[in-house]
Amino acid sequence: MVEVKAPSVGVGQTALFIAWMRQMESERPDALFRDPLAAALLSALSEDPVLADVAEVIRQTHHSARGFPTYFAVRTRFFDEEILTGVRGGVRQVVTLAAGADGRTVRLDLPAGVRWFEVELPEMTEFKDALIAHSGLPLACERHGVAADLREDWRSALRAAGFDPGQPTVWLVEGLLMYLTEADGEALLAGVGELSAPGSRLMLEHLKAAMLEEEGRPVRERVEQQGARWLSARDDLEEWLAGHGWSARVYAGDDPRIGHGRTVAPLPACWLATATRDAAHH
């Protein structure tokens, strides 16, 4: 049996928190998705003291922001659909930046030939590889865990893992940009652009600017209880992405057009974007 060792508290708490949100959704009769890896993660680490801390944060979240977990369900379903649109349209290369404990490589119904690269910090990559092996869940595609710090030269590590920048790619940047400085976010998006062949697609999430002001303080404090911190936010995603060579459609996280009938809490206030690569940039 493969041993699954909990990552450090900051990394572990965030991964567990999101896994718990996905597990809660999976148990609903009207679930927007079902994530067996979330259940496997919670089971594997059920004896770890980190879990008790996360449980308390989740209880506080439920008490103070009704509908808050619904945002994670809507976000997950939105990106699921956009990724599937890309791969069903012929793209066979997917990259998730800061993949965490995301279960898409075991739960999405992917066409044959998809190669999926999950870029994460070395500690989290080791944890995720062990978790998937321990779970016994069959992979839906060819999966590559890529150990790299996204604030450094992650592109070389991605290429070394077999990524082909000459082929179109579906990129997913979920739950990441708000934890990077604005400068690091710019560098990340520039790096993605350099590796994106014509036909590539990009999905990303970012915070609304108000979340770094007084309006966002209650949610910021909960995030900081998990050992994380928001460092950037912006309201100009369409223009920002256009400047990097992408044509984007942007939705508010609580936009009923993407909510599948769910009511999403106004906090945290986020943007969800889906974009295609402009041919002129290649």
Kinemage of the C-alpha trace (Angstrom):
@kinemage 1
@onewidth
@group {chain A} dominant
@subgroup {mainchain}
@vectorlist {calphas} color= white
{ca met a 1} P 0.000 0.000 0.000
{ca val a 2} L 1.360 3.439 -0.939
{ca glu a 3} L 1.781 5.746 2.061
{ca val a 4} L 0.100 9.141 1.729
{ca lys a 5} L 1.940 11.642 3.899
{ca ala a 6} L 0.182 14.939 4.610
{ca pro a 7} L 1.884 18.003 3.125
{ca ser a 8} L 2.879 20.896 5.398
{ca val a 9} L 0.108 22.759 7.200
{ca gly a 10} L -0.270 25.722 4.810
{ca val a 11} L -0.274 23.554 1.690
{ca gly a 12} L -2.288 20.785 3.327
{ca gln a 13} L -5.015 22.980 4.756
{ca thr a 14} L -5.786 24.669 1.451
{ca ala a 15} L -5.880 21.349 -0.435
{ca leu a 16} L -8.084 19.774 2.226
{ca phe a 17} L -10.435 22.742 2.345
{ca ile a 18} L -11.081 22.595 -1.408
{ca ala a 19} L -11.337 18.797 -1.312
{ca trp a 20} L -13.935 19.072 1.423
{ca met a 21} L -15.942 21.549 -0.644
{ca arg a 22} L -15.835 19.154 -3.608
{ca gln a 23} L -16.798 16.190 -1.462
{ca met a 24} L -19.790 18.100 -0.065
{ca glu a 25} L -20.924 18.820 -3.613
{ca ser a 26} L -20.386 15.213 -4.690
{ca glu a 27} L -22.784 14.007 -1.984
{ca arg a 28} L -25.693 16.135 -3.229
{ca pro a 29} L -28.384 14.358 -5.273
{ca asp a 30} L -28.196 17.228 -7.793
{ca ala a 31} L -24.370 17.441 -7.778
{ca leu a 32} L -22.780 19.569 -10.507
{ca phe a 33} L -19.919 17.026 -10.525
{ca arg a 34} L -18.744 14.010 -8.525
{ca asp a 35} L -15.134 13.889 -7.368
{ca pro a 36} L -13.966 10.482 -6.067
{ca leu a 37} L -10.437 11.806 -5.455
{ca ala a 38} L -11.761 14.276 -2.875
{ca ala a 39} L -13.257 11.367 -0.921
{ca ala a 40} L -9.993 9.429 -1.222
{ca leu a 41} L -7.998 12.397 0.073
{ca leu a 42} L -10.240 12.973 3.075
{ca ser a 43} L -10.148 9.263 3.890
{ca ala a 44} L -6.362 8.974 3.574
{ca leu a 45} L -5.738 11.922 5.883
{ca ser a 46} L -8.638 11.436 8.298
{ca glu a 47} L -6.227 10.718 11.172
{ca asp a 48} L -4.108 13.804 10.511
{ca pro a 49} L -4.418 16.692 13.008
{ca val a 50} L -4.464 19.194 10.120
{ca leu a 51} L -7.959 17.990 9.312
{ca ala a 52} L -9.362 19.172 12.637
{ca asp a 53} L -8.189 22.721 11.895
{ca val a 54} L -9.763 22.648 8.450
{ca ala a 55} L -13.033 21.315 9.830
{ca glu a 56} L -13.216 24.294 12.174
{ca val a 57} L -12.580 26.760 9.321
{ca ile a 58} L -15.317 25.096 7.267
{ca arg a 59} L -17.774 25.282 10.161
{ca gln a 60} L -17.039 29.007 10.540
{ca thr a 61} L -17.456 29.503 6.803
{ca his a 62} L -20.881 27.851 6.819
{ca his a 63} L -21.941 29.948 9.774
{ca ser a 64} L -20.783 33.318 8.461
{ca ala a 65} L -21.245 33.061 4.673
{ca arg a 66} L -24.159 30.935 3.590
{ca gly a 67} L -23.729 29.811 0.014
{ca phe a 68} L -19.941 30.270 0.119
{ca pro a 69} L -19.212 26.583 -0.757
{ca thr a 70} L -21.578 26.870 -3.725
{ca tyr a 71} L -19.063 29.142 -5.444
{ca phe a 72} L -16.498 26.312 -5.514
{ca ala a 73} L -19.064 23.966 -7.066
{ca val a 74} L -20.018 26.485 -9.761
{ca arg a 75} L -16.357 27.329 -10.445
{ca thr a 76} L -15.471 23.643 -10.801
{ca arg a 77} L -18.370 22.909 -13.160
{ca phe a 78} L -17.635 26.009 -15.269
{ca phe a 79} L -14.008 24.984 -15.823
{ca asp a 80} L -15.001 21.325 -16.368
{ca glu a 81} L -17.247 22.349 -19.250
{ca glu a 82} L -14.659 24.676 -20.789
{ca ile a 83} L -11.901 22.044 -20.593
{ca leu a 84} L -14.168 19.432 -22.181
{ca thr a 85} L -15.074 21.872 -24.966
{ca gly a 86} L -11.356 22.245 -25.700
{ca val a 87} L -10.432 18.562 -25.725
{ca arg a 88} L -13.563 17.513 -27.590
{ca gly a 89} L -12.631 20.151 -30.150
{ca gly a 90} L -9.351 18.357 -30.803
{ca val a 91} L -6.848 19.684 -28.242
{ca arg a 92} L -4.966 16.782 -26.669
{ca gln a 93} L -2.663 18.598 -24.236
{ca val a 94} L -3.889 20.044 -20.922
{ca val a 95} L -1.887 21.930 -18.272
{ca thr a 96} L -3.135 22.808 -14.800
{ca leu a 97} L -1.006 25.361 -12.955
{ca ala a 98} L -1.095 24.945 -9.144
{ca ala a 99} L -3.152 21.758 -9.510
{ca gly a 100} L -3.444 21.032 -5.779
{ca ala a 101} L -5.622 17.983 -5.116
{ca asp a 102} L -7.778 18.547 -8.213
{ca gly a 103} L -9.420 15.286 -9.349
{ca arg a 104} L -10.110 16.053 -13.012
{ca thr a 105} L -7.560 13.515 -14.288
{ca val a 106} L -9.607 10.716 -12.705
{ca arg a 107} L -13.166 12.000 -13.075
{ca leu a 108} L -13.615 13.779 -16.433
{ca asp a 109} L -14.837 11.852 -19.468
{ca leu a 110} L -11.881 12.610 -21.714
{ca pro a 111} L -11.309 11.527 -25.311
{ca ala a 112} L -8.459 9.129 -26.061
{ca gly a 113} L -4.980 10.595 -26.403
{ca val a 114} L -5.199 13.422 -23.850
{ca arg a 115} L -1.925 14.158 -22.029
{ca trp a 116} L -2.437 16.149 -18.810
{ca phe a 117} L 0.366 17.997 -16.981
{ca glu a 118} L -0.219 19.124 -13.388
{ca val a 119} L 2.333 21.726 -12.259
{ca glu a 120} L 2.738 22.097 -8.492
{ca leu a 121} L 5.325 22.628 -5.776
{ca pro a 122} L 7.513 19.529 -5.238
{ca glu a 123} L 5.918 18.686 -1.880
{ca met a 124} L 2.391 18.820 -3.279
{ca thr a 125} L 3.356 16.908 -6.438
{ca glu a 126} L 4.753 14.060 -4.333
{ca phe a 127} L 1.605 14.064 -2.193
{ca lys a 128} L -0.711 14.021 -5.219
{ca asp a 129} L 1.190 11.205 -6.962
{ca ala a 130} L 0.969 9.101 -3.797
{ca leu a 131} L -2.700 9.950 -3.291
{ca ile a 132} L -3.680 8.818 -6.787
{ca ala a 133} L -1.671 5.596 -6.419
{ca his a 134} L -3.206 4.953 -2.972
{ca ser a 135} L -6.762 5.630 -4.173
{ca gly a 136} L -6.652 2.941 -6.868
{ca leu a 137} L -8.770 5.212 -9.080
{ca pro a 138} L -8.163 4.698 -12.817
{ca leu a 139} L -6.775 7.688 -14.698
{ca ala a 140} L -8.896 9.217 -17.449
{ca cys a 141} L -5.788 10.257 -19.423
{ca glu a 142} L -1.995 10.169 -19.461
{ca arg a 143} L -1.070 12.212 -16.361
{ca his a 144} L 2.255 13.902 -15.555
{ca gly a 145} L 2.967 15.485 -12.167
{ca val a 146} L 5.430 18.359 -12.747
{ca ala a 147} L 7.297 19.640 -9.677
{ca ala a 148} L 8.041 23.378 -10.047
{ca asp a 149} L 7.601 26.748 -8.338
{ca leu a 150} L 5.394 28.929 -10.564
{ca arg a 151} L 7.296 32.020 -9.433
{ca glu a 152} L 10.467 30.545 -10.968
{ca asp a 153} L 11.358 28.697 -14.205
{ca trp a 154} L 8.404 26.311 -14.335
{ca arg a 155} L 8.411 26.256 -18.149
{ca ser a 156} L 11.659 24.261 -18.333
{ca ala a 157} L 10.266 21.655 -15.933
{ca leu a 158} L 7.097 21.417 -18.022
{ca arg a 159} L 9.048 20.897 -21.249
{ca ala a 160} L 11.270 18.310 -19.547
{ca ala a 161} L 8.130 16.363 -18.588
{ca gly a 162} L 7.256 16.003 -22.281
{ca phe a 163} L 5.077 19.060 -22.912
{ca asp a 164} L 5.079 20.107 -26.585
{ca pro a 165} L 4.710 23.890 -27.103
{ca gly a 166} L 4.119 23.260 -30.800
{ca gln a 167} L 0.756 21.631 -30.044
{ca pro a 168} L -2.399 23.488 -28.922
{ca thr a 169} L -2.949 23.410 -25.150
{ca val a 170} L -5.858 23.827 -22.767
{ca trp a 171} L -4.549 25.801 -19.771
{ca leu a 172} L -6.271 25.973 -16.381
{ca val a 173} L -5.264 28.615 -13.810
{ca glu a 174} L -7.698 28.035 -10.932
{ca gly a 175} L -7.262 29.289 -7.371
{ca leu a 176} L -3.816 30.729 -8.069
{ca leu a 177} L -3.531 34.301 -9.348
{ca met a 178} L -4.846 35.949 -6.168
{ca tyr a 179} L -2.001 34.319 -4.216
{ca leu a 180} L 0.649 35.792 -6.550
{ca thr a 181} L 1.851 39.388 -6.656
{ca glu a 182} L 0.727 41.393 -9.663
{ca ala a 183} L 4.247 41.151 -11.125
{ca asp a 184} L 4.338 37.366 -10.698
{ca gly a 185} L 0.873 37.111 -12.280
{ca glu a 186} L 2.069 39.106 -15.284
{ca ala a 187} L 5.128 36.879 -15.651
{ca leu a 188} L 2.990 33.744 -15.381
{ca leu a 189} L 0.581 34.872 -18.084
{ca ala a 190} L 3.478 35.875 -20.347
{ca gly a 191} L 4.987 32.407 -19.857
{ca val a 192} L 1.703 30.724 -20.728
{ca gly a 193} L 1.490 32.823 -23.881
{ca glu a 194} L 5.001 31.857 -24.979
{ca leu a 195} L 4.069 28.161 -24.774
{ca ser a 196} L 0.665 28.481 -26.467
{ca ala a 197} L 0.348 27.330 -30.067
{ca pro a 198} L -2.565 28.519 -32.246
{ca gly a 199} L -5.775 26.802 -31.163
{ca ser a 200} L -4.859 26.958 -27.473
{ca arg a 201} L -7.441 27.834 -24.830
{ca leu a 202} L -7.026 29.412 -21.408
{ca met a 203} L -9.329 29.244 -18.375
{ca leu a 204} L -8.555 31.314 -15.314
{ca glu a 205} L -9.961 32.755 -12.119
{ca his a 206} L -9.095 36.011 -10.366
{ca leu a 207} L -10.387 38.074 -7.479
{ca lys a 208} L -12.450 41.218 -7.888
{ca ala a 209} L -10.504 44.265 -6.721
{ca ala a 210} L -12.985 44.948 -3.887
{ca met a 211} L -11.775 41.780 -2.172
{ca leu a 212} L -8.542 43.558 -1.204
{ca glu a 213} L -10.539 46.411 0.336
{ca glu a 214} L -12.854 46.576 3.360
{ca glu a 215} L -15.617 44.641 1.591
{ca gly a 216} L -13.420 41.572 1.349
{ca arg a 217} L -11.962 41.681 4.855
{ca pro a 218} L -14.147 38.904 6.409
{ca val a 219} L -13.229 36.409 3.668
{ca arg a 220} L -9.577 37.505 3.647
{ca glu a 221} L -9.378 36.732 7.349
{ca arg a 222} L -10.737 33.208 6.766
{ca val a 223} L -8.198 32.664 3.987
{ca glu a 224} L -5.406 33.786 6.309
{ca gln a 225} L -6.622 31.297 8.943
{ca gln a 226} L -5.732 28.615 6.388
{ca gly a 227} L -2.178 29.936 6.168
{ca ala a 228} L -2.636 31.699 2.808
{ca arg a 229} L -2.845 35.361 1.753
{ca trp a 230} L -4.360 37.232 -1.179
{ca leu a 231} L -1.734 39.398 -2.881
{ca ser a 232} L -3.486 40.670 -6.025
{ca ala a 233} L -6.868 41.288 -7.646
{ca arg a 234} L -8.157 43.037 -10.791
{ca asp a 235} L -11.371 43.990 -12.595
{ca asp a 236} L -9.979 44.303 -16.142
{ca leu a 237} L -9.569 40.649 -17.107
{ca glu a 238} L -10.811 41.058 -20.665
{ca glu a 239} L -8.340 43.857 -21.401
{ca trp a 240} L -5.535 42.188 -19.460
{ca leu a 241} L -5.907 38.939 -21.361
{ca ala a 242} L -6.206 40.782 -24.686
{ca gly a 243} L -2.859 42.432 -23.950
{ca his a 244} L -1.331 38.967 -23.644
{ca gly a 245} L -2.891 37.685 -26.891
{ca trp a 246} L -6.144 36.112 -25.703
{ca ser a 247} L -9.773 36.828 -26.638
{ca ala a 248} L -11.775 36.276 -23.469
{ca arg a 249} L -15.300 35.950 -22.137
{ca val a 250} L -15.494 36.903 -18.470
{ca tyr a 251} L -18.209 36.064 -15.937
{ca ala a 252} L -18.721 37.064 -12.320
{ca gly a 253} L -18.658 34.053 -10.003
{ca asp a 254} L -22.293 34.678 -9.063
{ca asp a 255} L -23.506 35.203 -12.655
{ca pro a 256} L -26.711 33.145 -13.038
{ca arg a 257} L -25.693 32.275 -16.628
{ca ile a 258} L -23.068 29.872 -15.258
{ca gly a 259} L -24.746 28.934 -11.975
{ca his a 260} L -26.903 25.969 -13.050
{ca gly a 261} L -29.680 27.291 -10.869
{ca arg a 262} L -27.497 27.653 -7.777
{ca thr a 263} L -27.399 30.821 -5.680
{ca val a 264} L -23.775 31.829 -5.117
{ca ala a 265} L -22.837 33.999 -2.131
{ca pro a 266} L -21.580 37.507 -3.029
{ca leu a 267} L -18.325 36.771 -1.172
{ca pro a 268} L -15.729 35.853 -2.225
{ca ala a 269} L -16.272 37.989 -5.326
{ca cys a 270} L -14.335 36.479 -8.223
{ca trp a 271} L -14.124 36.513 -12.000
{ca leu a 272} L -14.072 33.397 -14.179
{ca ala a 273} L -12.637 33.722 -17.683
{ca thr a 274} L -12.387 31.471 -20.721
{ca ala a 275} L -10.204 32.585 -23.614
{ca thr a 276} L -8.852 31.530 -26.990
{ca arg a 277} L -5.425 32.323 -28.412
{ca asp a 278} L -5.319 35.128 -30.978
{ca ala a 279} L -3.752 33.866 -34.199
{ca ala a 280} L -1.869 37.158 -34.596
{ca his a 281} L 0.241 36.314 -31.553
{ca his a 282} L 1.961 33.402 -33.252
